[in-house]
Amino acid sequence: MKTTRLLTGVLMVAVLAVVLVSLFRGMGAGMLFNVDAFVIVIGGTFVGALIGFPMRRIKATAADVVSSFRDKADKDYIVREIQECAFVNRDDGLRALEDRVSEIRDDFLRFGINLVVNSYSDNAIRDIMEREMNNKLVNLNFSQNVLKTVARLTPSLGLAGTVVSLIKMFKSLDSVETLAPMMAVALMSTFYGVIVSNLIAIPLCAKLKERSLMLEAHMALIITGTMCVSDLEHPTKIEEKLRQYDDVEETVGFKGQLRTMPASGLLR
């Protein structure tokens, strides 16, 4: 899995490098890096995002983007951990299970087993864990909304930067020879806007969408496993039940098994 992700990352960087070289070949540094265009597009996008969202939401979006590139949770580890908790709960009781909680690496599973240790009812455990899951999914949807806003803002601001540059150009038309270079510089604002929107914001938004689906599958598996531990089910039976949770790409209808609110419908 890690090797596959590494190869994918290397391939992505290589393709991106080829695209950038093709785009920028023949351009001088002065033409490529236009301070006015950069300030209008990037600065304007940041101001627009601040108007639309609180600063904490923008910071949370940055954190969600970073976390989306980390390795996804190890399903085999989660299944084994749930089985171990089931063994302890069946054989030694809640007191022994409480001693084992600190060894659980996954935060959501540790949260669920803590509910079991504190003798919450099955319905309460399910409701609390599903509420926690929905909160995380809603937060990811908010982060996607921030990136969608950025993707919409940058092309428009790029066009605005081009208009500003053209106005400057038309005010200094004394020399015809400088017209073509100044026109090229003016169009860089539009170029910046298109690049930021289509090579950064939209792909990152898609990445967060994938992260949301994977997280929902991961947390759904943990909720099911926690309920099995609470019900004192046999570890072998638990493994058979949890192995039914395939990767999100292969599991289309698992959301119907949970009483969850589809987070994707909250921000339409």
Secondary structure, DSSP 8 states (H G I E B T S, - for coil): -HHHHHHHHHHHHHHHHHHHHHHHTT--HHHH--HHHHIIIIIHHHHHHHHHS-HHHHHHHHHHHHHHTS----HHHHHHHHHHHHHHHHHT-HHHHHHHGGG---HHHHHHHHHHHTT--HHHHHHHHHHHHHHHHHHHHHHHHHHHHHHHHHHHHHHHHHHHHHHHHHTT-S-GGGHHHHHHHHHHHHHHHHHIIIIIIHHHHHHHHHHHHHHHHHHHHHHHHHHHHHTT--HHHHHHHHTT---GGG-SSGGGGS----GGGTT-
